């Protein structure tokens, strides 16, 4: 599930949105109101239930062979996503939808590497929400390794201290490190 030419995507569990209005997200670290979307590169970051904590890592131009072997591992492709076991059933059963939005009102957000696209004006979808379908199958077809871990803490630490590109989404909802004891 990727955007087409001239499009960005917004993923949601709500298939009834007919207009996206800029707002300050509850998890926002900035005060500006935005409509949030993603481009082709960042679309796989959202092939998950909305509140699912996840760690994402990918090969970047600066990635060392050591870090690639240590984090992604043999046969793992160029990208790995990790979630906790407690989210597996939701990943397999969630009804997730993609909204195709016109790319024109959006600009890249995040530095030094953009991680989202934002608009400061209301945006109407180009059509109805489209069911995303089988999220495990999407990962497989995209060649993205999906790890299911008891706890994300150690993997998150390893990814952040590596030379890979990385992102953590909804990490506030991850199991605390002490949950392993």
N, CA and C atoms as an extended XYZ file, in Angstrom:
543
Properties=species:S:1:pos:R:3:atomname:S:1:resname:S:1:resid:I:1 pbc="F F F"
N         0.850       -1.171        0.000 N   UNK     1
C         0.000        0.000        0.000 CA  UNK     1
C         0.894        1.231        0.000 C   UNK     1
N         1.051        1.800       -1.175 N   UNK     2
C         1.897        2.967       -1.365 CA  UNK     2
C         1.100        4.062       -2.077 C   UNK     2
N         1.512        5.332       -1.912 N   UNK     3
C         0.844        6.394       -2.663 CA  UNK     3
C         1.249        6.353       -4.134 C   UNK     3
N         0.362        6.833       -4.985 N   UNK     4
C         0.676        6.969       -6.395 CA  UNK     4
C         1.379        8.292       -6.655 C   UNK     4
N         1.697        8.556       -7.896 N   UNK     5
C         2.331        9.817       -8.288 CA  UNK     5
C         1.399       10.968       -7.912 C   UNK     5
N         1.942       11.991       -7.275 N   UNK     6
C         1.152       13.148       -6.878 CA  UNK     6
C         0.273       12.921       -5.669 C   UNK     6
N         0.539       11.828       -4.925 N   UNK     7
C        -0.262       11.497       -3.748 CA  UNK     7
C         0.623       11.301       -2.525 C   UNK     7
N         0.010       11.456       -1.363 N   UNK     8
C         0.559       11.009       -0.084 CA  UNK     8
C        -0.545       10.190        0.561 C   UNK     8
N        -0.199        9.432        1.595 N   UNK     9
C        -1.192        8.587        2.262 CA  UNK     9
C        -1.362        8.992        3.717 C   UNK     9
N        -2.578        8.801        4.186 N   UNK    10
C        -2.886        8.889        5.612 CA  UNK    10
C        -3.531        7.557        5.985 C   UNK    10
N        -2.977        6.866        6.991 N   UNK    11
C        -3.510        5.584        7.444 CA  UNK    11
C        -4.385        5.810        8.672 C   UNK    11
N        -5.510        5.104        8.728 N   UNK    12
C        -6.447        5.272        9.834 CA  UNK    12
C        -7.279        4.007       10.021 C   UNK    12
N        -7.759        3.817       11.221 N   UNK    13
C        -8.715        2.741       11.494 CA  UNK    13
C       -10.149        3.231       11.290 C   UNK    13
N       -10.308        4.507       10.945 N   UNK    14
C       -11.622        5.109       10.705 CA  UNK    14
C       -11.838        5.269        9.200 C   UNK    14
N       -12.774        4.531        8.613 N   UNK    15
C       -12.996        4.620        7.168 CA  UNK    15
C       -13.995        5.707        6.753 C   UNK    15
N       -14.376        6.588        7.676 N   UNK    16
C       -15.442        7.552        7.382 CA  UNK    16
C       -14.981        9.004        7.279 C   UNK    16
N       -13.700        9.260        7.222 N   UNK    17
C       -13.201       10.643        7.185 CA  UNK    17
C       -13.409       11.212        5.781 C   UNK    17
N       -14.061       12.367        5.698 N   UNK    18
C       -14.261       12.971        4.382 CA  UNK    18
C       -13.495       14.281        4.212 C   UNK    18
N       -12.868       14.735        5.301 N   UNK    19
C       -12.055       15.950        5.238 CA  UNK    19
C       -11.060       15.925        6.388 C   UNK    19
N        -9.808       16.199        6.067 N   UNK    20
C        -8.761       16.255        7.084 CA  UNK    20
C        -8.498       17.721        7.411 C   UNK    20
N        -8.618       18.053        8.690 N   UNK    21
C        -8.448       19.426        9.143 CA  UNK    21
C        -7.191       19.481       10.008 C   UNK    21
N        -6.334       20.500        9.813 N   UNK    22
C        -5.132       20.604       10.653 CA  UNK    22
C        -5.488       20.596       12.138 C   UNK    22
N        -4.692       19.864       12.905 N   UNK    23
C        -4.893       19.778       14.345 CA  UNK    23
C        -3.548       19.532       15.017 C   UNK    23
N        -3.485       19.778       16.303 N   UNK    24
C        -2.286       19.460       17.076 CA  UNK    24
C        -2.501       18.049       17.626 C   UNK    24
N        -1.689       17.115       17.165 N   UNK    25
C        -1.813       15.723       17.599 CA  UNK    25
C        -1.549       15.619       19.102 C   UNK    25
N        -2.214       14.661       19.759 N   UNK    26
C        -2.044       14.512       21.210 CA  UNK    26
C        -0.613       14.137       21.588 C   UNK    26
N         0.131       13.562       20.646 N   UNK    27
C         1.523       13.195       20.918 CA  UNK    27
C         2.503       14.206       20.320 C   UNK    27
N         1.991       15.346       19.857 N   UNK    28
C         2.827       16.337       19.157 CA  UNK    28
C         3.921       16.901       20.047 C   UNK    28
N         5.055       17.150       19.427 N   UNK    29
C         6.161       17.800       20.120 CA  UNK    29
C         6.327       19.233       19.628 C   UNK    29
N         5.373       19.704       18.822 N   UNK    30
C         5.388       21.062       18.302 CA  UNK    30
C         3.972       21.629       18.417 C   UNK    30
N         3.840       22.951       18.527 N   UNK    31
C         2.516       23.545       18.756 CA  UNK    31
C         1.682       23.772       17.492 C   UNK    31
N         2.265       23.619       16.305 N   UNK    32
C         1.546       23.909       15.068 CA  UNK    32
C         0.523       22.825       14.750 C   UNK    32
N        -0.575       23.249       14.123 N   UNK    33
C        -1.626       22.322       13.696 CA  UNK    33
C        -1.327       21.852       12.279 C   UNK    33
N        -1.400       20.528       12.075 N   UNK    34
C        -1.100       19.957       10.767 CA  UNK    34
C        -2.098       18.863       10.400 C   UNK    34
N        -2.197       18.611        9.100 N   UNK    35
C        -2.740       17.364        8.570 CA  UNK    35
C        -1.507       16.515        8.310 C   UNK    35
N        -1.498       15.291        8.826 N   UNK    36
C        -0.334       14.420        8.726 CA  UNK    36
C        -0.530       13.369        7.639 C   UNK    36
N         0.537       13.077        6.902 N   UNK    37
C         0.518       12.041        5.874 CA  UNK    37
C         1.939       11.524        5.698 C   UNK    37
N         2.090       10.516        4.842 N   UNK    38
C         3.413        9.966        4.562 CA  UNK    38
C         3.596        9.759        3.066 C   UNK    38
N         4.859        9.761        2.668 N   UNK    39
C         5.207        9.497        1.277 CA  UNK    39
C         5.471        8.004        1.091 C   UNK    39
N         5.945        7.639       -0.063 N   UNK    40
C         6.195        6.224       -0.375 CA  UNK    40
C         7.211        5.596        0.573 C   UNK    40
N         8.287        6.295        0.840 N   UNK    41
C         9.356        5.744        1.684 CA  UNK    41
C         8.866        5.458        3.093 C   UNK    41
N         8.027        6.321        3.656 N   UNK    42
C         7.606        6.160        5.043 CA  UNK    42
C         6.272        5.431        5.203 C   UNK    42
N         5.623        5.059        4.104 N   UNK    43
C         4.346        4.333        4.201 CA  UNK    43
C         4.441        3.061        5.044 C   UNK    43
N         5.482        2.220        4.888 N   UNK    44
C         5.532        0.994        5.699 CA  UNK    44
C         5.575        1.238        7.206 C   UNK    44
N         5.970        2.439        7.626 N   UNK    45
C         6.002        2.774        9.053 CA  UNK    45
C         4.611        2.691        9.670 C   UNK    45
N         3.579        2.749        8.821 N   UNK    46
C         2.199        2.819        9.314 CA  UNK    46
C         1.368        1.605        8.939 C   UNK    46
N         1.995        0.519        8.569 N   UNK    47
C         1.298       -0.740        8.312 CA  UNK    47
C         1.094       -1.488        9.629 C   UNK    47
N         0.497       -0.812       10.589 N   UNK    48
C         0.303       -1.317       11.947 CA  UNK    48
C        -0.981       -0.730       12.518 C   UNK    48
N        -1.541       -1.371       13.561 N   UNK    49
C        -2.618       -0.707       14.295 CA  UNK    49
C        -2.103        0.637       14.821 C   UNK    49
N        -2.952        1.614       14.879 N   UNK    50
C        -2.550        2.980       15.235 CA  UNK    50
C        -1.693        3.052       16.496 C   UNK    50
N        -2.143        2.431       17.580 N   UNK    51
C        -1.457        2.585       18.864 CA  UNK    51
C        -0.351        1.569       19.112 C   UNK    51
N        -0.039        0.755       18.129 N   UNK    52
C         0.977       -0.289       18.277 CA  UNK    52
C         2.382        0.321       18.369 C   UNK    52
N         3.077        0.113       19.503 N   UNK    53
C         4.469        0.560       19.588 CA  UNK    53
C         5.319       -0.237       18.602 C   UNK    53
N         6.235        0.450       17.931 N   UNK    54
C         7.068       -0.236       16.945 CA  UNK    54
C         8.414        0.445       16.790 C   UNK    54
N         9.406       -0.396       16.506 N   UNK    55
C        10.756        0.065       16.214 CA  UNK    55
C        11.036       -0.297       14.760 C   UNK    55
N        11.514        0.674       14.005 N   UNK    56
C        11.784        0.492       12.591 CA  UNK    56
C        13.252        0.821       12.334 C   UNK    56
N        13.922        0.010       11.548 N   UNK    57
C        15.318        0.278       11.214 CA  UNK    57
C        15.563       -0.113        9.764 C   UNK    57
N        16.417        0.653        9.097 N   UNK    58
C        16.700        0.392        7.685 CA  UNK    58
C        18.135        0.779        7.356 C   UNK    58
N        18.630        0.192        6.300 N   UNK    59
C        19.973        0.497        5.823 CA  UNK    59
C        19.973        1.919        5.267 C   UNK    59
N        20.914        2.706        5.726 N   UNK    60
C        21.105        4.087        5.273 CA  UNK    60
C        22.473        4.194        4.604 C   UNK    60
N        22.743        5.277        3.900 N   UNK    61
C        24.064        5.414        3.257 CA  UNK    61
C        25.234        5.319        4.239 C   UNK    61
N        25.010        5.668        5.492 N   UNK    62
C        26.074        5.644        6.502 CA  UNK    62
C        26.149        4.335        7.286 C   UNK    62
N        25.287        3.366        6.980 N   UNK    63
C        25.229        2.116        7.740 CA  UNK    63
C        26.500        1.295        7.552 C   UNK    63
N        27.061        0.844        8.655 N   UNK    64
C        28.238       -0.010        8.605 CA  UNK    64
C        27.818       -1.464        8.385 C   UNK    64
N        28.721       -2.252        7.820 N   UNK    65
C        28.446       -3.677        7.620 CA  UNK    65
C        28.206       -4.363        8.962 C   UNK    65
N        28.940       -3.942        9.984 N   UNK    66
C        28.777       -4.493       11.330 CA  UNK    66
C        27.370       -4.261       11.866 C   UNK    66
N        26.892       -3.023       11.751 N   UNK    67
C        25.553       -2.710       12.254 CA  UNK    67
C        24.475       -3.419       11.444 C   UNK    67
N        24.680       -3.510       10.140 N   UNK    68
C        23.694       -4.221        9.319 CA  UNK    68
C        23.590       -5.674        9.780 C   UNK    68
N        24.734       -6.310        9.984 N   UNK    69
C        24.743       -7.711       10.415 CA  UNK    69
C        24.160       -7.861       11.822 C   UNK    69
N        24.475       -6.939       12.713 N   UNK    70
C        24.043       -7.010       14.111 CA  UNK    70
C        22.551       -6.754       14.276 C   UNK    70
N        22.009       -5.794       13.561 N   UNK    71
C        20.611       -5.395       13.755 CA  UNK    71
C        19.671       -6.088       12.770 C   UNK    71
N        20.003       -6.055       11.498 N   UNK    72
C        19.106       -6.648       10.497 CA  UNK    72
C        19.368       -8.141       10.349 C   UNK    72
N        20.615       -8.526       10.330 N   UNK    73
C        20.957       -9.942       10.285 CA  UNK    73
C        20.943      -10.525        8.884 C   UNK    73
N        21.443      -11.746        8.765 N   UNK    74
C        21.505      -12.390        7.452 CA  UNK    74
C        20.109      -12.696        6.911 C   UNK    74
N        19.958      -12.509        5.621 N   UNK    75
C        18.689      -12.824        4.968 CA  UNK    75
C        17.563      -11.874        5.295 C   UNK    75
N        17.874      -10.760        5.946 N   UNK    76
C        16.842       -9.855        6.427 CA  UNK    76
C        16.496       -8.701        5.520 C   UNK    76
N        17.087       -8.611        4.334 N   UNK    77
C        16.794       -7.491        3.458 CA  UNK    77
C        17.434       -6.213        3.960 C   UNK    77
N        16.799       -5.092        3.659 N   UNK    78
C        17.341       -3.776        4.005 CA  UNK    78
C        16.584       -3.092        5.135 C   UNK    78
N        15.561       -3.755        5.653 N   UNK    79
C        14.700       -3.091        6.629 CA  UNK    79
C        14.130       -4.122        7.600 C   UNK    79
N        13.974       -3.697        8.870 N   UNK    80
C        13.365       -4.545        9.889 CA  UNK    80
C        12.393       -3.699       10.707 C   UNK    80
N        11.248       -4.284       11.012 N   UNK    81
C        10.265       -3.685       11.923 CA  UNK    81
C        10.106       -4.640       13.095 C   UNK    81
N         9.906       -4.090       14.284 N   UNK    82
C         9.717       -4.929       15.471 CA  UNK    82
C         8.530       -4.429       16.280 C   UNK    82
N         7.717       -5.386       16.748 N   UNK    83
C         6.605       -5.100       17.655 CA  UNK    83
C         6.665       -6.107       18.797 C   UNK    83
N         5.825       -5.888       19.799 N   UNK    84
C         5.753       -6.816       20.920 CA  UNK    84
C         4.709       -7.892       20.650 C   UNK    84
N         4.933       -9.084       21.217 N   UNK    85
C         4.009      -10.203       21.054 CA  UNK    85
C         2.566       -9.803       21.344 C   UNK    85
N         2.354       -8.964       22.348 N   UNK    86
C         0.993       -8.591       22.737 CA  UNK    86
C         0.247       -7.848       21.640 C   UNK    86
N         0.944       -7.400       20.584 N   UNK    87
C         0.314       -6.682       19.475 CA  UNK    87
C         0.104       -7.559       18.245 C   UNK    87
N         0.559       -8.794       18.262 N   UNK    88
C         0.460       -9.646       17.073 CA  UNK    88
C        -0.985       -9.880       16.647 C   UNK    88
N        -1.860      -10.219       17.578 N   UNK    89
C        -3.261      -10.472       17.205 CA  UNK    89
C        -3.893       -9.230       16.588 C   UNK    89
N        -3.618       -8.056       17.139 N   UNK    90
C        -4.166       -6.813       16.583 CA  UNK    90
C        -3.614       -6.558       15.180 C   UNK    90
N        -2.331       -6.836       14.986 N   UNK    91
C        -1.726       -6.667       13.658 CA  UNK    91
C        -2.426       -7.557       12.632 C   UNK    91
N        -2.819       -8.748       13.053 N   UNK    92
C        -3.450       -9.702       12.145 CA  UNK    92
C        -4.934       -9.429       11.925 C   UNK    92
N        -5.571       -8.652       12.789 N   UNK    93
C        -7.019       -8.496       12.694 CA  UNK    93
C        -7.501       -7.063       12.512 C   UNK    93
N        -6.633       -6.084       12.660 N   UNK    94
C        -7.068       -4.692       12.568 CA  UNK    94
C        -7.638       -4.381       11.179 C   UNK    94
N        -8.659       -3.558       11.154 N   UNK    95
C        -9.175       -3.024        9.894 CA  UNK    95
C        -8.517       -1.663        9.698 C   UNK    95
N        -7.497       -1.636        8.857 N   UNK    96
C        -6.734       -0.419        8.605 CA  UNK    96
C        -7.075        0.089        7.210 C   UNK    96
N        -7.181        1.398        7.083 N   UNK    97
C        -7.549        2.021        5.812 CA  UNK    97
C        -6.500        3.044        5.418 C   UNK    97
N        -6.369        3.247        4.109 N   UNK    98
C        -5.477        4.272        3.577 CA  UNK    98
C        -6.307        5.294        2.825 C   UNK    98
N        -6.014        6.541        3.104 N   UNK    99
C        -6.625        7.648        2.371 CA  UNK    99
C        -5.577        8.210        1.427 C   UNK    99
N        -5.914        8.312        0.167 N   UNK   100
C        -5.039        8.945       -0.816 CA  UNK   100
C        -5.365       10.434       -0.818 C   UNK   100
N        -4.336       11.240       -0.571 N   UNK   101
C        -4.496       12.687       -0.504 CA  UNK   101
C        -3.631       13.335       -1.581 C   UNK   101
N        -4.063       14.489       -2.114 N   UNK   102
C        -3.221       15.172       -3.099 CA  UNK   102
C        -1.935       15.660       -2.429 C   UNK   102
N        -0.806       15.451       -3.059 N   UNK   103
C         0.484       15.813       -2.462 CA  UNK   103
C         0.739       17.321       -2.452 C   UNK   103
N         0.092       18.066       -3.329 N   UNK   104
C         0.404       19.488       -3.510 CA  UNK   104
C         0.403       20.319       -2.220 C   UNK   104
N        -0.582       20.179       -1.323 N   UNK   105
C        -0.545       21.039       -0.129 CA  UNK   105
C         0.434       20.583        0.963 C   UNK   105
N         1.111       19.479        0.760 N   UNK   106
C         1.984       18.919        1.794 CA  UNK   106
C         3.444       19.293        1.566 C   UNK   106
N         4.173       19.376        2.690 N   UNK   107
C         5.620       19.596        2.641 CA  UNK   107
C         6.286       18.604        3.589 C   UNK   107
N         7.554       18.287        3.332 N   UNK   108
C         8.266       17.364        4.221 CA  UNK   108
C         8.384       17.942        5.633 C   UNK   108
N         8.342       17.046        6.622 N   UNK   109
C         8.453       17.445        8.021 CA  UNK   109
C         9.471       16.546        8.702 C   UNK   109
N        10.373       17.155        9.463 N   UNK   110
C        11.385       16.411       10.203 CA  UNK   110
C        12.763       16.707        9.668 C   UNK   110
N        13.724       16.733       10.558 N   UNK   111
C        15.100       16.998       10.163 CA  UNK   111
C        16.020       16.136       11.008 C   UNK   111
N        17.126       15.734       10.473 N   UNK   112
C        17.629       16.091        9.144 CA  UNK   112
C        16.944       15.323        8.014 C   UNK   112
N        16.317       14.186        8.339 N   UNK   113
C        15.616       13.400        7.316 CA  UNK   113
C        14.119       13.486        7.598 C   UNK   113
N        13.310       13.934        6.638 N   UNK   114
C        11.857       14.021        6.879 CA  UNK   114
C        11.263       12.652        7.206 C   UNK   114
N        10.330       12.651        8.161 N   UNK   115
C         9.657       11.414        8.546 CA  UNK   115
C         8.156       11.474        8.291 C   UNK   115
N         7.679       12.616        7.810 N   UNK   116
C         6.248       12.771        7.527 CA  UNK   116
C         6.071       13.882        6.508 C   UNK   116
N         4.844       14.005        6.058 N   UNK   117
C         4.437       15.108        5.199 CA  UNK   117
C         3.330       15.833        5.958 C   UNK   117
N         3.335       17.165        5.932 N   UNK   118
C         2.328       17.924        6.656 CA  UNK   118
C         1.710       18.994        5.764 C   UNK   118
N         0.443       19.287        6.034 N   UNK   119
C        -0.266       20.380        5.374 CA  UNK   119
C        -0.857       21.263        6.460 C   UNK   119
N        -0.966       22.545        6.181 N   UNK   120
C        -1.523       23.488        7.148 CA  UNK   120
C        -2.913       23.965        6.732 C   UNK   120
N        -3.456       23.357        5.710 N   UNK   121
C        -4.801       23.685        5.226 CA  UNK   121
C        -5.638       22.403        5.230 C   UNK   121
N        -6.964       22.518        5.286 N   UNK   122
C        -7.794       21.315        5.192 CA  UNK   122
C        -7.565       20.600        3.854 C   UNK   122
N        -7.653       19.274        3.886 N   UNK   123
C        -7.405       18.462        2.694 CA  UNK   123
C        -8.510       17.427        2.566 C   UNK   123
N        -9.055       17.306        1.363 N   UNK   124
C       -10.065       16.285        1.102 CA  UNK   124
C        -9.420       15.113        0.384 C   UNK   124
N        -9.779       13.885        0.774 N   UNK   125
C        -9.226       12.699        0.118 CA  UNK   125
C        -9.593       12.675       -1.369 C   UNK   125
N        -8.763       12.005       -2.142 N   UNK   126
C        -9.012       11.863       -3.577 CA  UNK   126
C       -10.106       10.847       -3.858 C   UNK   126
N       -10.503       10.088       -2.867 N   UNK   127
C       -11.553        9.077       -2.997 CA  UNK   127
C       -11.833        8.480       -1.641 C   UNK   127
N       -12.679        7.466       -1.606 N   UNK   128
C       -12.985        6.833       -0.315 CA  UNK   128
C       -11.772        6.104        0.254 C   UNK   128
N       -11.823        5.866        1.549 N   UNK   129
C       -10.762        5.101        2.215 CA  UNK   129
C       -10.663        3.720        1.585 C   UNK   129
N        -9.450        3.236        1.419 N   UNK   130
C        -9.214        1.909        0.844 CA  UNK   130
C        -8.730        0.967        1.939 C   UNK   130
N        -9.339       -0.217        2.058 N   UNK   131
C        -8.830       -1.182        3.040 CA  UNK   131
C        -7.378       -1.560        2.700 C   UNK   131
N        -6.535       -1.549        3.719 N   UNK   132
C        -5.120       -1.881        3.499 CA  UNK   132
C        -4.955       -3.392        3.350 C   UNK   132
N        -5.729       -4.175        4.095 N   UNK   133
C        -5.663       -5.627        3.976 CA  UNK   133
C        -4.649       -6.261        4.910 C   UNK   133
N        -4.068       -7.349        4.462 N   UNK   134
C        -3.176       -8.200        5.245 CA  UNK   134
C        -1.843       -7.498        5.525 C   UNK   134
N        -1.649       -7.048        6.763 N   UNK   135
C        -0.435       -6.302        7.109 CA  UNK   135
C         0.809       -7.182        7.111 C   UNK   135
N         0.672       -8.442        7.529 N   UNK   136
C         1.818       -9.361        7.445 CA  UNK   136
C         2.204       -9.579        5.981 C   UNK   136
N         1.203       -9.758        5.128 N   UNK   137
C         1.455       -9.934        3.706 CA  UNK   137
C         2.115       -8.721        3.076 C   UNK   137
N         1.715       -7.524        3.505 N   UNK   138
C         2.362       -6.302        2.993 CA  UNK   138
C         3.849       -6.312        3.331 C   UNK   138
N         4.166       -6.645        4.572 N   UNK   139
C         5.571       -6.715        4.975 CA  UNK   139
C         6.328       -7.737        4.119 C   UNK   139
N         5.724       -8.890        3.939 N   UNK   140
C         6.378       -9.941        3.156 CA  UNK   140
C         6.632       -9.474        1.723 C   UNK   140
N         5.610       -8.934        1.077 N   UNK   141
C         5.754       -8.495       -0.322 CA  UNK   141
C         6.761       -7.360       -0.464 C   UNK   141
N         6.885       -6.529        0.573 N   UNK   142
C         7.838       -5.419        0.532 CA  UNK   142
C         9.249       -5.860        0.921 C   UNK   142
N         9.411       -7.120        1.339 N   UNK   143
C        10.731       -7.607        1.744 CA  UNK   143
C        11.189       -7.028        3.067 C   UNK   143
N        10.229       -6.678        3.924 N   UNK   144
C        10.552       -6.102        5.235 CA  UNK   144
C        10.449       -7.192        6.294 C   UNK   144
N        11.535       -7.409        6.987 N   UNK   145
C        11.556       -8.366        8.085 CA  UNK   145
C        10.694       -7.833        9.226 C   UNK   145
N         9.849       -8.695        9.797 N   UNK   146
C         9.010       -8.304       10.924 CA  UNK   146
C         9.381       -9.172       12.118 C   UNK   146
N         9.834       -8.530       13.187 N   UNK   147
C        10.202       -9.253       14.408 CA  UNK   147
C         9.124       -9.064       15.456 C   UNK   147
N         8.827      -10.137       16.138 N   UNK   148
C         7.874      -10.114       17.237 CA  UNK   148
C         8.682      -10.409       18.500 C   UNK   148
N         8.776       -9.440       19.391 N   UNK   149
C         9.627       -9.540       20.575 CA  UNK   149
C         8.798       -9.449       21.854 C   UNK   149
N         9.288      -10.042       22.953 N   UNK   150
C         8.570       -9.917       24.221 CA  UNK   150
C         8.538       -8.466       24.706 C   UNK   150
N         9.604       -7.715       24.403 N   UNK   151
C         9.763       -6.348       24.874 CA  UNK   151
C        10.658       -5.624       23.871 C   UNK   151
N        10.340       -4.370       23.572 N   UNK   152
C        11.102       -3.622       22.561 CA  UNK   152
C        12.337       -2.922       23.121 C   UNK   152
N        12.484       -2.834       24.423 N   UNK   153
C        13.496       -1.971       25.046 CA  UNK   153
C        14.922       -2.237       24.554 C   UNK   153
N        15.380       -3.464       24.607 N   UNK   154
C        16.766       -3.741       24.207 CA  UNK   154
C        16.982       -3.517       22.709 C   UNK   154
N        16.007       -3.906       21.899 N   UNK   155
C        16.123       -3.690       20.454 CA  UNK   155
C        16.130       -2.192       20.152 C   UNK   155
N        15.282       -1.427       20.825 N   UNK   156
C        15.216        0.017       20.661 CA  UNK   156
C        16.566        0.646       21.007 C   UNK   156
N        17.165        0.229       22.101 N   UNK   157
C        18.485        0.742       22.482 CA  UNK   157
C        19.526        0.429       21.412 C   UNK   157
N        19.514       -0.808       20.913 N   UNK   158
C        20.501       -1.225       19.905 CA  UNK   158
C        20.325       -0.446       18.601 C   UNK   158
N        19.094       -0.256       18.181 N   UNK   159
C        18.826        0.463       16.934 CA  UNK   159
C        19.257        1.922       17.047 C   UNK   159
N        18.914        2.574       18.159 N   UNK   160
C        19.258        3.999       18.323 CA  UNK   160
C        20.760        4.233       18.417 C   UNK   160
N        21.506        3.247       18.858 N   UNK   161
C        22.958        3.431       18.969 CA  UNK   161
C        23.690        2.909       17.730 C   UNK   161
N        22.949        2.540       16.694 N   UNK   162
C        23.554        1.995       15.475 CA  UNK   162
C        23.694        3.077       14.403 C   UNK   162
N        24.298        2.696       13.303 N   UNK   163
C        24.453        3.597       12.150 CA  UNK   163
C        23.302        3.444       11.152 C   UNK   163
N        22.305        2.629       11.492 N   UNK   164
C        21.130        2.459       10.632 CA  UNK   164
C        20.226        3.683       10.720 C   UNK   164
N        19.380        3.869        9.703 N   UNK   165
C        18.280        4.798        9.837 CA  UNK   165
C        17.273        4.146       10.761 C   UNK   165
N        16.560        4.921       11.568 N   UNK   166
C        15.635        4.308       12.517 CA  UNK   166
C        14.509        5.257       12.908 C   UNK   166
N        13.457        4.666       13.435 N   UNK   167
C        12.333        5.413       13.978 CA  UNK   167
C        11.650        4.547       15.022 C   UNK   167
N        11.098        5.193       16.019 N   UNK   168
C        10.267        4.527       17.015 CA  UNK   168
C         8.927        5.239       17.050 C   UNK   168
N         7.859        4.505       16.904 N   UNK   169
C         6.521        5.097       16.869 CA  UNK   169
C         5.694        4.518       18.009 C   UNK   169
N         5.006        5.402       18.716 N   UNK   170
C         4.142        5.035       19.851 CA  UNK   170
C         4.918        4.300       20.954 C   UNK   170
N         6.187        4.641       21.106 N   UNK   171
C         7.031        3.949       22.074 CA  UNK   171
C         6.586        4.172       23.520 C   UNK   171
N         5.829        5.211       23.780 N   UNK   172
C         5.302        5.421       25.143 CA  UNK   172
C         4.399        4.264       25.565 C   UNK   172
N         3.822        3.566       24.578 N   UNK   173
C         2.939        2.447       24.875 CA  UNK   173
C         3.631        1.095       24.941 C   UNK   173
N         4.952        1.086       24.760 N   UNK   174
C         5.694       -0.174       24.821 CA  UNK   174
C         5.764       -0.675       26.263 C   UNK   174
N         5.951       -1.987       26.392 N   UNK   175
C         6.121       -2.576       27.724 CA  UNK   175
C         7.332       -1.929       28.400 C   UNK   175
N         7.246       -1.650       29.688 N   UNK   176
C         8.433       -1.140       30.368 CA  UNK   176
C         9.515       -2.217       30.411 C   UNK   176
N        10.728       -1.775       30.446 N   UNK   177
C        11.868       -2.709       30.492 CA  UNK   177
C        11.692       -3.711       31.628 C   UNK   177
N        11.147       -3.288       32.742 N   UNK   178
C        10.973       -4.166       33.908 CA  UNK   178
C         9.937       -5.264       33.660 C   UNK   178
N         9.143       -5.151       32.601 N   UNK   179
C         8.122       -6.176       32.316 CA  UNK   179
C         8.758       -7.521       31.966 C   UNK   179
N        10.063       -7.529       31.697 N   UNK   180
C        10.761       -8.783       31.372 CA  UNK   180
C        11.069       -9.602       32.615 C   UNK   180
N        11.093       -8.955       33.764 N   UNK   181
C        11.494       -9.666       34.998 CA  UNK   181
C        10.413      -10.586       35.491 C   UNK   181
